[in-house]
Amino acid sequence: DLQPFGRLERMADGVWAMISTPLSGAPTARMTLSNGGIVAGTSGVAIIEGFASIDGATWMASQARQLTGRAASHVVLTHFHADHAAGLLGYRDGTSGPLYVTTAETRGRLKPEMAEALSGAQLVGAAAATIDLGGRKLLITPRSGHTTSDLSVLVDDPAVMFGGDLLWNRFFPNYVDAIPSVLSRSVRALNGERAVVRVPGHGPVFEPNDLTHYIGVLDIMEEAARKARAAGTPAAEAAKTVVLPPSLGEWAMFNPNYFEVALKAWEREAVR
């Protein structure tokens, strides 16, 4: 279902990925902004992410109902950034709505009216949680790196992973709240299952070499940060010299200062 702001891609029976296209130039291009998805079992339907606007979440809710014949029973928020969570009130109908699944930190970092909507949420702590949708389960795993409170979502059959913003593809990642060394380790941990179809937080669904390219981008930023620190070069200056080689493909930038944001994140970690 192609829209000015993105498209739903069928991954398998009962599993769809929402791939947003925020740089399309359309007036509604940033309605969803992030990626997410819909997963249906025999007794429940889960939507992954709250998206960037109430209109975006409302559209996803309507698509879930249209595709499955049922309203969403669960909504999983992978982290607290607005492009993934700002629309979560769009899933509510008056005082009723789906069961939200997230972390205590994500709930605490949202605006009061959103946090209130999550008052009855299922909170994922230090251990992974499982949601049984009826003949299909979701493994919700707590992680860290993009923020200190990330979640990944793994569909058991077929094996489809929604990585939130731990995973980016052809969009350079936002390090604004990142712990870069932890991000690198977390991404490599997500590389363990080769047969998994990976849906990133931004960009197209991963093809076979895309995760290797993404890890290459992270490694280049680490190398640039270490060189800048050794030379005493400020992040703003060092960012001007960063070049991503063509072998890693083309990487769009949500903001032209994202190299600097990444190097500043490495600076923050160095002084902890």
Buried (B, 14 or more C-beta within 10 A) or exposed (E): EEBEBBEBBEBBEBBBBBBBBBEBEEEBBBBBBBBBBBBBBEEBBBBBBBBBBBBBBBBBBEBBBEBBEEBBBBBBBBBBBBBBBBBBBBBBEEEEBBBBBBBEBBBEBBEEEBBEBBEEBBBBEEEBBEBEBEEBBBBBBBBBBBBBBBBBBBBBEBBBBBBBBBBBBBBBBBBBBBBBBBBBBBBEBBBEEEEBBBBBBBBBBBEEEBBEBBBBBBEBBBEBBEEBBEEEBEBEEBBEEBEBEEEBBEBEEBEEEBBBBBBBBBBBBEEE
